[in-house]
Amino acid sequence: MLLWPARWLLRKILGVVGWSIVLILGLLWGLQWVPFVPVPVVQGFFAGQAPKWSWQSDIPLPLRAALREAERASLRKTAPSLAQRTAEYLFYPQGEVRWGSGIAGALLELLWSEERLLIFYFNSLPYDSDVYGVKAAAERRFGKAVAELTPTEGAELLARRSWPYLSKPLPSWLEPEQRRFLRYLSQNTSAHGSP
């Protein structure tokens, strides 16, 4: 007699959980074609700040290839994946606990192509406390569009993803990473044209 209400309740809970999972997967799958504004930008806007962010759908191929090569050659195998970092930058405010970012990253990796992940990654990278995305960072730091960056400037922006203070000089401990990115960009620029 008591078993019937428990089964009914379990079916309802599993139904709600199942539909929630389908809804989340559908939403994440559909977001790959929408220029999604990162959550920190939205929060900054509603907090009365004026964060600088703009969407760049055509990230130059040399920049994408340099980041891809650096990810593959990384010695830190325990570092979060590109998909997990993309999920962190898109969905979590800076400085907050990022619970569930591993799951969100795994879902993004499953549902999105590597090219879409790279585009969203470049568009959500935090630079300074009020600059998000490589387009806004290039305009703030160099006064140029991303497509106009020299290989040295592109390498600096890529290295600054580990130390995103645009108004300060790049620290000496990041110079080897900048040189590595410059080497990747120089190789890819000669093969594909300007970054």
Secondary structure as GFF3:
##gff-version 3
##sequence-region A 1 195
A	DSSP	alpha_helix	3	31	.	.	.	ID=ss1
A	DSSP	alpha_helix	39	46	.	.	.	ID=ss2
A	DSSP	beta_strand	52	53	.	.	.	ID=ss3
A	DSSP	alpha_helix	61	73	.	.	.	ID=ss4
A	DSSP	alpha_helix	82	91	.	.	.	ID=ss5
A	DSSP	alpha_helix	101	111	.	.	.	ID=ss6
A	DSSP	alpha_helix	114	124	.	.	.	ID=ss7
A	DSSP	beta_strand	126	127	.	.	.	ID=ss8
A	DSSP	beta_strand	131	132	.	.	.	ID=ss9
A	DSSP	alpha_helix	134	142	.	.	.	ID=ss10
A	DSSP	three_ten_helix	146	148	.	.	.	ID=ss11
A	DSSP	alpha_helix	151	159	.	.	.	ID=ss12
A	DSSP	three_ten_helix	160	162	.	.	.	ID=ss13
A	DSSP	three_ten_helix	172	174	.	.	.	ID=ss14
A	DSSP	alpha_helix	175	192	.	.	.	ID=ss15
###
